[in-house]
Amino acid sequence: MSKDEDFSFQPEALSRALSLLSEYAAEQASVVPEPPSFRLSEGLPAEGIGGIAALENLAGDFFPSAARLGHPGYFAHMDPPTPWFTWVGALWAASCNQNLLHTDTGKGARELEEKVVASLSSSFGMNGGHLVPGSTLANITALWAARELRGIRNVVVSDMAHLSIRKAASLLNLNLYEVPTNSQHQLQPEAVADVEMDETAVVLMAGTVAAGAIDPLDAFPEAAWRHVDAAWGGPLRLTRYAGLLDGVEAADSVSMSAHKWLFQPKDSAIVMFRRPDEAHDAISFGGGYLAVPNVGLLGSHGSTALPLAATLLAWGRQGIAARIEHCMQLAERLAARIDEEPALELFGSPVTGVVLWRPRNESPSAVRERMEGAFVSLTQIGGESWFRSVAANPQADPDRVVDSALSALRRGP
Ligand SMILES: Cc1ncc(COP(=O)(O)O)c(C=O)c1O
């Protein structure tokens, strides 16, 4: 076969693909995505239509149906908009397609990941770790290391923890103890009874899924292993709110999702260890075709460190902190505005940029359906439904979101 140009650098095709993207990036008129109706027929097409035609075909449905995470009315989930240089980092990673499993196909990429991990883990008192595609995998990896190293048989966690802890306990065959929380959704250490701490991993939350609550991170010094799930709240450690996570440095392991408050494209998260060499050894497997043992849950995997490294360099600690601190202020402004509206109820002051609120006299889901120009997520607490507005979007406008809910209420069902 003669040279296949599809594997070469194609400036014109890439520039067309960029123009498809720029049409999307400029189009921020509506926060509500359109329903998709992909023209890709059922099954594998017998004949291809070529790269540009394929992208044009997909763009027509993919972009309009994508949630507008950077829209001023988007104050909803933990998913942020991403800065443009991370798009390029992801593109470079895809084009070189390095495999960090092997030193042959990922020497530079492996070294870059080590540097990225080292530069982040020190803020948590951790000494290394590795990147994983999400905190679900980070939590499972940490508890796996705990079981291998300390022989833990139990996991103690608050009843506000993320479902990934239940998944980890199930996969690792550990007994799960879900502990009641106080009115601020924090684990109550005194409610833990009859659990042998010398065979227990305690998981402490630094940002719960529903309310963004932080557990007392220095609790249970006697546990065989302490893991902090900082999937959401972890990046606060790089900001002037770092003190909210005091105690984290005494943990054995920490999880943090970079694709949440570090503004990374998915799939990007980090599992960090106080003693990474020992932890990595415990979860490594060698194989005949591998020059170095395979660490952790992933086999072949690519360079998610590249967009993250671009972000650390482009913004520096100050630039990252400024954006997260701005998000924290947006959450405070949103909470203050809700608090002064008689038709709305605020759950409590936001701790890590997560605001829970609802209309006083109508079901949140019905009002959400009628909201125009703004979008919030929903969560259940104690069987009751609440709006959840997570400050992951630095461009969100708190007044727009509240005004949209109030006008939906005024218009009525
Ligand atoms: C507290 C917490 N832990 C773990 C996770 C799982 O993270 P990921 O979605 O990155 O797998 C989440 C996700 O929302 C979370 O909020």
The ligand as a Gaussian input file, in Angstrom:
#p B3LYP/6-31G(d) Opt

LIG

0 1
 C      -16.773000      12.960000      46.102000
 C      -16.597000      12.220000      44.824000
 N      -15.822000      11.128000      44.803000
 C      -15.614000      10.432000      43.673000
 C      -16.219000      10.812000      42.509000
 C      -15.972000      10.015000      41.272000
 O      -15.165000      10.768000      40.425000
 P      -15.118000      10.537000      38.858000
 O      -16.437000      10.961000      38.333000
 O      -13.968000      11.412000      38.458000
 O      -14.853000       9.079000      38.639000
 C      -17.046000      11.945000      42.483000
 C      -17.731000      12.354000      41.256000
 O      -18.557000      13.211000      41.223000
 C      -17.230000      12.668000      43.673000
 O      -18.008000      13.755000      43.709000

